[in-house]
């Protein structure tokens, strides 16, 4: 039995590294696909460089999204999430907010990266939008991977050093450029991983981890346009909105759903402008989604 860390996932095929640096092409038994990049696994060798995953060691964190039917694991055993947005193309507030909720529910620290700040004609508008999340207490890093590479690298290395971080974002935000700055040779590594996983042209459809040094790693995930949170219960959701927390426990009814109830402290805070209507509308939508899951 070997212990290894999963560094790439494509379908039910995984690439893992052992403590002495050996690469293993791993598969799961049957149709199981509950392994995530970052997982520490125990595997039985089956041939040279190949193994079957027998078990997953205890995780300290797990970030994932879900729809009505299944879950999509993003990364395990991570310390922080970086949500990458840009001055252009425009980014989705819904996706950003959903990612924040997912991270809060998983007790994972969150940062936002505003990329392409050299595009000054759209910078102020982007700053205004991202400033809302800064007002909630989330750190924002302003960078330009192409125009200010040295400054960007210095900024981000301070944030990722000695931690395991995952970067997510919509397509077109410049996430791959940031990864290439943090991990010189990431493109070459990606090609090698694609060959091992047999993913060929689908190189952007899998999640992969790059190790910068012994204590620092970054996880790159595919760009996506949706971030379902069907797996979160109502109780988990109300605590995952950090601006709700000061008001929890102050509603007239102990089992308040914060939707239409009289004497609701959350609704009162929304009415007074202490909680943004956009955020409460998202909460309402997520509660509705949590009632629709069928798995």
C-alpha positions in Angstrom: 0.0 0.0 0.0 1.3 3.4 -1.0 0.3 6.8 0.4 0.2 9.6 -2.2 -1.2 13.1 -2.9 -3.6 13.5 -5.8 -2.3 16.3 -8.1 -4.7 16.0 -11.1 -8.2 14.6 -11.7 -9.9 13.8 -15.0 -13.1 11.8 -14.8 -12.2 8.7 -12.7 -8.5 8.9 -13.6 -6.1 10.6 -11.2 -2.4 11.5 -11.1 -0.8 11.3 -7.7 2.7 11.7 -6.3 4.3 9.7 -3.5 6.5 11.1 -0.8 9.6 10.3 -2.8 8.3 12.0 -5.9 7.1 9.0 -7.9 4.1 9.6 -10.2 1.2 7.2 -10.1 -1.7 7.0 -12.6 -4.5 5.9 -10.3 -8.1 4.7 -10.9 -10.9 4.1 -8.4 -12.6 0.8 -7.9 -15.9 0.5 -9.7 -17.6 3.8 -10.6 -16.5 5.7 -7.5 -15.4 9.3 -8.3 -15.3 10.8 -4.8 -11.6 11.7 -5.0 -10.4 15.3 -5.2 -7.2 17.0 -6.1 -5.3 17.6 -2.8 -6.5 14.3 -1.3 -4.1 12.1 0.6 -4.9 8.6 -0.7 -3.8 5.0 0.0 -3.3 3.0 -3.2 -2.4 -0.5 -4.2 0.2 -0.7 -7.1 -1.1 -2.8 -10.0 1.7 -2.2 -12.6 4.7 0.1 -13.0 3.4 3.6 -12.4 -0.2 2.5 -11.9 -2.3 1.9 -8.9 -5.9 1.5 -7.6 -7.1 3.9 -4.9 -8.2 2.0 -1.8 -9.1 4.8 0.6 -8.9 8.5 1.2 -7.3 9.9 4.4 -9.2 12.4 6.5 -9.6 15.8 4.9 -9.1 19.1 6.7 -11.2 20.9 4.1 -13.2 20.2 0.9 -14.4 22.7 -1.6 -17.1 21.6 -4.1 -20.1 22.7 -6.0 -23.3 20.7 -6.8 -26.4 20.7 -8.9 -29.7 18.7 -8.4 -28.1 15.4 -9.3 -24.4 15.3 -8.3 -21.5 17.0 -6.7 -18.3 18.3 -8.4 -15.3 18.2 -6.1 -12.9 21.1 -6.7 -10.1 20.6 -4.2 -9.4 19.0 -0.8 -7.0 20.0 2.0 -6.7 23.6 0.9 -6.1 26.6 3.1 -7.5 29.4 0.9 -9.5 30.2 -2.2 -8.7 32.9 -4.7 -11.6 34.1 -6.9 -10.2 35.6 -10.1 -12.2 38.4 -11.8 -11.1 41.0 -14.3 -11.8 44.5 -15.6 -12.9 42.8 -18.8 -14.7 40.7 -19.8 -17.4 41.4 -17.2 -17.6 39.0 -14.3 -20.7 37.5 -12.7 -21.6 38.8 -9.2 -23.8 35.7 -8.8 -20.8 33.3 -9.4 -18.5 35.4 -7.1 -21.1 35.4 -4.3 -21.8 31.7 -4.6 -18.1 30.9 -4.4 -17.8 33.0 -1.3 -20.7 31.1 0.3 -19.1 27.8 -0.6 -15.8 28.8 1.0 -17.5 30.1 4.1 -19.5 26.9 4.5 -16.3 24.9 4.2 -14.4 27.3 6.6 -11.9 28.2 3.9 -10.3 31.7 3.8 -11.2 33.7 0.7 -9.3 36.4 -1.4 -10.4 38.1 -4.6 -8.0 38.9 -7.4 -8.9 41.8 -9.7 -6.8 41.1 -12.9 -6.1 43.3 -15.9 -6.0 46.6 -14.0 -4.0 48.0 -16.9 -7.3 48.3 -18.8 -7.9 51.7 -17.2 -11.1 52.6 -19.1 -13.0 49.9 -17.2 -11.0 49.9 -14.0 -13.1 52.2 -11.9 -16.3 50.3 -12.6 -14.6 47.0 -11.8 -13.2 48.5 -8.6 -16.7 49.7 -7.6 -18.1 46.3 -8.1 -15.3 44.4 -6.3 -15.3 47.1 -3.6 -18.6 45.7 -2.4 -16.9 42.4 -1.4 -14.0 44.3 0.1 -16.6 46.0 2.3 -17.6 42.6 3.6 -14.0 42.0 4.7 -12.6 40.0 1.8 -9.0 40.9 0.8 -8.7 42.2 -2.8 -5.5 42.0 -4.8 -5.2 44.3 -7.8 -2.9 42.9 -10.5 -2.1 42.6 -14.1 -0.5 39.3 -15.2 0.5 40.6 -18.6 1.3 44.3 -18.1 2.8 44.1 -14.6 4.1 40.6 -14.2 6.9 41.2 -11.6 4.6 43.3 -9.4 1.8 40.7 -9.7 4.1 37.8 -8.8 5.4 39.6 -5.8 1.9 40.5 -4.6 0.5 37.0 -5.0 3.6 35.2 -3.6 3.1 37.0 -0.3 -0.5 35.7 -0.2 0.2 32.1 -1.2 3.5 31.4 0.5 3.4 28.4 2.9 -0.2 27.6 2.1 -2.2 25.5 -0.4 -4.4 27.7 -2.5 -7.0 27.1 -5.2 -7.8 29.6 -8.0 -11.2 29.6 -9.6 -13.0 32.0 -12.0 -14.9 32.3 -15.2 -13.2 31.7 -18.5 -11.4 34.8 -19.8 -10.4 36.3 -16.5 -6.7 35.5 -16.9 -6.4 32.8 -14.4 -4.0 30.7 -16.5 -1.7 33.7 -16.9 -1.6 34.0 -13.1 -0.8 30.3 -12.7 2.0 30.6 -15.2 3.5 33.5 -13.3 3.3 31.6 -10.0 4.5 28.3 -11.5 7.1 28.8 -14.3 6.8 25.8 -16.6 3.1 25.2 -15.7 2.2 24.8 -19.4 4.8 22.1 -19.8 3.6 20.3 -16.7 0.0 20.6 -18.0 1.0 18.9 -21.2 2.7 16.1 -19.3 -0.3 15.6 -17.1 -2.6 15.5 -20.1 -0.5 12.8 -21.7 -0.7 10.7 -18.5 -4.4 11.2 -18.0 -5.1 10.7 -21.7 -7.2 13.8 -21.7 -5.7 15.0 -25.0 -7.4 18.1 -26.3 -9.5 18.4 -23.1 -6.6 20.0 -21.2 -8.8 22.6 -19.7 -11.4 20.2 -18.2 -9.5 18.9 -15.3 -8.2 20.3 -12.0 -4.5 20.2 -11.2 -2.1 21.0 -8.4 1.3 22.7 -8.9 3.8 22.6 -6.1 5.9 25.8 -5.8 8.0 24.5 -2.9 7.7 22.0 -0.1 5.2 24.2 1.8 3.5 26.0 -1.0 1.1 24.7 -3.7 -1.6 26.2 -6.0 -4.5 24.4 -7.5 -5.8 25.5 -10.9 -9.4 24.6 -11.8 -11.3 24.8 -15.1 -13.2 27.9 -15.9 -16.9 27.6 -15.3 -20.0 29.7 -15.6 -22.2 28.2 -12.8 -21.6 27.4 -9.2 -24.4 25.3 -7.8 -24.7 24.9 -4.0 -27.6 22.4 -3.7 -25.7 20.5 -1.0 -25.9 23.3 1.5 -28.7 23.2 4.0 -30.6 26.2 5.2 -28.7 26.2 8.5 -25.4 26.1 6.7 -26.5 28.9 4.3 -27.4 31.4 6.9 -24.0 31.1 8.6 -22.2 31.2 5.2 -23.3 34.8 4.7 -20.8 36.6 7.0 -22.9 39.8 7.2 -25.9 37.7 8.5 -24.0 36.5 11.5 -24.4 39.5 13.8 -28.2 39.2 13.5 -28.6 35.4 13.9 -30.4 34.5 17.1 -32.1 37.9 17.3 -35.2 37.1 15.3 -38.6 36.9 17.0 -38.9 33.2 16.2 -36.1 30.8 17.0 -36.8 28.8 13.8 -36.9 31.9 11.5 -36.1 31.2 7.9 -35.3 34.8 7.1 -37.6 34.9 4.2 -41.0 36.4 5.1 -41.3 36.0 8.9 -42.4 39.0 11.0 -39.8 40.2 13.5 -36.9 38.8 11.4 -33.6 40.5 12.3 -32.1 39.7 8.9 -35.0 41.1 6.9 -34.9 44.2 9.1 -31.2 44.7 8.4 -31.9 44.3 4.7 -34.6 47.0 4.9 -32.3 49.3 6.7 -29.5 48.8 4.2 -27.1 47.0 6.6 -27.4 43.8 4.4 -27.4 44.2 0.6 -30.6 43.2 -1.1 -28.6 41.4 -3.8 -27.1 39.1 -1.1 -30.4 38.4 0.5 -31.9 37.6 -2.9 -29.1 35.1 -3.4 -29.8 33.6 0.0 -33.4 33.2 -0.9 -32.4 31.5 -4.2 -30.0 29.1 -2.5 -32.6 28.1 0.1 -34.9 27.3 -2.8 -32.2 25.3 -4.5 -31.4 23.3 -1.4 -35.0 22.1 -1.4 -34.7 20.8 -4.9 -31.8 18.3 -4.6 -32.7 14.7 -5.4 -29.5 12.9 -4.6 
